């Protein structure tokens, strides 16, 4: 009861704050328009690297599956014999200095490099991960480490670094972020910005996705008629328990407390239900939340009270202490077409 009252209070305060900030929406819209105009007419310069740059971005704040998409694309590039590097800014990390890690790196922490960078380094062993708010400088560092192609995470709005393939991810469950700019919506820029993309990938499609894919492809065509559109599903691929790696089948019909700090955490719950887990409680935090001991203690107590397993995401696990007893659900973005060939073949170089 206390937890429900606390959630209702937070929700009420959040709604009130959104409406108080509503007068800032025109300011935000004007700043975005001015910046895009500056790039379009050349007032803001861009830099091009001597290797192909593939940008993976979105129109909304969080929740589209950029990290699993980047991981999947990088694995495909490695399979093709390329030497990819990942370029990311390390959002909400505490150490702002540029850095580069090659996983697995036992000295790296989410506080120093960011939760997404740490997850990518863990799941992409041997691949350089350049973490720098200045994408041009970070890209040059990746070149010094021998990269033959660079995959830029969250790059659609970060336009100073020229790209050879601009991919925009669209979440099938919440494609347009409420259709509004902040504070009432989650759009980072107006939807018409989609015309700058080279391709759109509709992510997190359900298993029976034909109807949803067709509807969204039609919506996208009304905005950018000539834009190639692809589909992808977020597929659970493994579980890591305190005892070690497990198959996803082992959690079927077991009681689960889902704990996540994501842009759209309901997608995590959907992934758990896809493997027949019984989700009895949901503990959601803001995206990139840094868990403190009180959060951990509360989550452990919740799992104990519900006689359930505490399950979190790979991104969130990077910020949890060992000994919390949590399980980690690993997922992969799998293209509907069976491979990324049609997407990567759009790259203008390489």
Secondary structure, DSSP 8 states (H G I E B T S, - for coil): -HHHHHHHHHHHHHHHHHHHTGGGHHHHHHHHHHHHHHHHHTSS--B--SSEEEEEEESBSS-S-HHHHHHHHHHHHHHTT--EEEEE--TT-S--S-EEEESS-TT--HHHH-HHHHHHHHHSTT-EEEE-SSHHHHHHHHHHTT-SEEEEET-SS-TTB--SEEEEEEETTSTTGGGSBTTTS-BSS-GGGGGG-SEEEEES--SS-HHHHHHHHHHHHHHSTT-EEEEEEEEEEEEEETTEEE-GGGGTT-EEEEEEE-TTTHHHHHHHHHTT-EEEEEEEE-TT----HHHHHHHHHHHHHTT-EEEEEHHHHTTS-TTS--EEEEEEEEETTSSSHHHHTT-S--
